[in-house]
Amino acid sequence: MYFLLSSTRYDEILRQFEWNNDTDGSSPFFLLGYHFDRLLDASEQHGWHETKRSLSYACLKEKCREKVEREGKDQAYKVRITLSKEGEIEVAVSPVVPFRTDPMGLARFNPMLDAPPEDSTITVHLDSMRTSSSLFTRTKTTYRVLYDEARARAKIVSPTSEVVLFNDNLEITEASISNVSFFRAGRWLTPTTSTGCLPGVLRKWLLEKKVIDEDYDKQLSTVVISEGDWVLLSNGVHGCRLGRITMVQ
């Protein structure tokens, strides 16, 4: 048994950024509307048609708001949302360090022109084994075995490390908890959904805003990943983070 999954963030600083506004105006939930859309799409892909018809953004938002209010609104939280086939939404929260700046800011980093930020670069490993693409890579669910195994192979024990996965065709897909973009010829390139990667909520936003581009020319494969390559890591809890490839584990 598994559930559809999406994780966002509650953080009051998000009210300062117009890009995070939703239908009611400023929102402290990180791109919550995009998370709702992902749950709708995943419901369709899993054949949960009745679940999809019963989903409501207003209901999702209210459940998130109620959970945060019970825990205390003076804290920033990771907000974990699960959806069952029966249409039941469950919300769990856990404290996180609040954002101090715009979580999208690092997406504007140009390694050719800008000095890298101090003490904030993630060590990124390339996985040592292929991960076959499937419904459980194209959608986010509580079935995380594939990602857990990749993290175990790379000996990930810290939030300052990540591992990049690749499919049976040696195409880069994503990282274990993030979407990835690589800096190539003056721009950030992210794998296309044809690789079987998860189309994450922040990846979608970055594509819409033309901050990153999709790799339609199939430039991103294991044979062209090198030591020191810059990686833009993005997800709906941490925002954008910078990483660099290290080939030694």
Buried (B, 14 or more C-beta within 10 A) or exposed (E): EEBBBBBBBBBBBBBEBEEBEBEEEEBBBBBBBBBBBBBBBBBEEBEBEEBBEBBEBEEBBEBBBEBBEEBEEEBBBBBBBBBBBEBEBEBEBEEBEBBEEBBBEBBEBEBEEEEEEEEEBBBBBBBEEBBEBEEBBBBBBEBBEBBEBBBEBBEBEEEEBBBBBBBEBEBBBBBBBBBBBBBBEEEBBBBBBBBBBBBBBBBBBBBEEEBBBBBEEEBBBBEEBEEEBBBBBBBBBBBBBBBBBBEEB
